[in-house]
């Protein structure tokens, strides 16, 4: 039997949850970028004479969201091995708050706020143009 098996199993479950979350964030960033590309090709194929202008903000947002997912993977891997070492240690280690988790949460909240403002801005433009 593995010594402190339940602690190791909990650490691994937490790590795998972080990896699943980071994959989801990376996919979301990829979809943001590709949806903009699909939209530009769709507008060209409709032959309405309108040109679709790809937004730099959307491209940048897709890159930032994807990069955040990669960063979450890296940080969660570092955290997994750090806590694995702590679990295997016989020393008494105090638990302290993790600033990296707070930083990543802040980045996700900032991305969500940016998306909110961007959607409101696009909605107002569509209202002015009479598209809605």
C-alpha positions in Angstrom: 0.0 0.0 0.0 1.2 3.5 -0.8 1.9 5.6 2.3 -0.6 8.4 2.7 -2.5 7.1 -0.3 -5.7 9.2 0.3 -3.6 12.4 0.4 -1.8 11.5 -2.8 -5.1 10.6 -4.5 -6.7 13.9 -3.5 -3.6 15.8 -4.8 -3.9 14.0 -8.1 -7.6 14.6 -8.4 -7.1 18.3 -7.8 -4.3 18.4 -10.4 -6.5 16.6 -13.0 -9.3 19.1 -12.3 -6.9 22.0 -12.9 -5.8 20.3 -16.2 -9.4 19.8 -17.3 -10.1 23.5 -16.5 -7.0 24.7 -18.4 -7.9 22.6 -21.4 -11.4 24.2 -21.4 -9.9 27.7 -21.2 -7.5 26.9 -24.0 -10.3 25.6 -26.2 -12.3 28.7 -25.4 -9.4 30.9 -26.5 -9.0 28.9 -29.7 -12.7 29.1 -30.5 -12.7 32.9 -30.0 -9.9 33.2 -32.5 -11.4 30.7 -35.0 -14.9 32.0 -34.8 -13.6 35.4 -36.0 -12.0 33.7 -39.0 -15.1 31.6 -39.8 -17.2 34.8 -39.6 -14.9 36.6 -42.1 -15.1 33.7 -44.6 -18.9 33.4 -44.2 -19.4 37.1 -44.9 -17.2 36.8 -48.1 -19.3 33.8 -49.3 -22.6 35.6 -48.8 -21.6 38.0 -51.6 -23.5 40.9 -50.1 -20.7 43.3 -51.0 -19.9 43.9 -47.3 -16.4 43.4 -46.1 -15.9 41.9 -42.7 -13.3 43.7 -40.6 -11.5 41.3 -38.3 -11.2 42.9 -34.8 -7.8 43.2 -33.3 -9.4 43.0 -29.9 -11.0 39.6 -30.6 -7.7 38.2 -31.9 -5.9 39.5 -28.9 -8.5 38.2 -26.5 -8.3 34.7 -28.1 -4.5 34.8 -27.6 -4.8 36.0 -24.0 -7.4 33.4 -23.1 -5.4 30.6 -24.7 -2.2 31.8 -23.0 -4.1 31.8 -19.7 -5.0 28.2 -20.2 -1.3 27.3 -20.8 -0.3 29.2 -17.7 -2.9 27.4 -15.6 -1.4 24.1 -16.8 2.1 25.1 -15.9 1.2 26.4 -12.5 -1.0 23.4 -11.6 1.8 21.1 -12.5 4.2 23.0 -10.3 1.6 22.9 -7.5 1.1 19.2 -7.9 4.8 18.3 -7.5 5.2 20.8 -4.6 2.3 19.3 -2.7 3.4 15.8 -3.5 6.7 16.6 -1.9 4.9 18.1 1.1 2.7 14.9 1.5 5.8 12.6 1.4 7.6 14.8 4.0 7.4 13.9 7.7 7.8 17.5 8.6 4.9 19.6 9.9 4.2 22.2 7.2 1.7 25.0 7.7 -0.8 25.6 5.0 -0.6 29.1 3.5 -2.8 30.8 1.0 -1.7 30.4 -2.6 -1.2 33.8 -4.4 -0.9 32.1 -7.8 -4.5 30.8 -7.6 -5.7 34.3 -6.7 -3.7 35.7 -9.7 -5.2 33.2 -12.1 -8.7 33.9 -10.8 -8.1 37.7 -11.2 -7.0 37.1 -14.9 -10.1 35.1 -15.6 -12.3 37.8 -14.0 -10.5 40.5 -16.1 -11.1 38.5 -19.3 -14.8 38.1 -18.4 -15.1 41.8 -17.7 -13.4 42.6 -21.0 -15.8 40.2 -22.8 -18.8 41.8 -21.1 -17.8 45.3 -22.2 -17.0 44.0 -25.7 -20.4 42.4 -26.1 -22.2 45.5 -24.8 -20.2 47.6 -27.3 -21.0 45.3 -30.2 -24.7 45.2 -29.2 -24.9 49.0 -29.2 -23.3 49.1 -32.7 -25.8 46.5 -33.9 -28.7 48.6 -32.4 -27.4 51.8 -34.1 -27.1 50.0 -37.5 -30.6 48.5 -37.1 -29.3 45.0 -37.2 -31.3 44.0 -34.1 
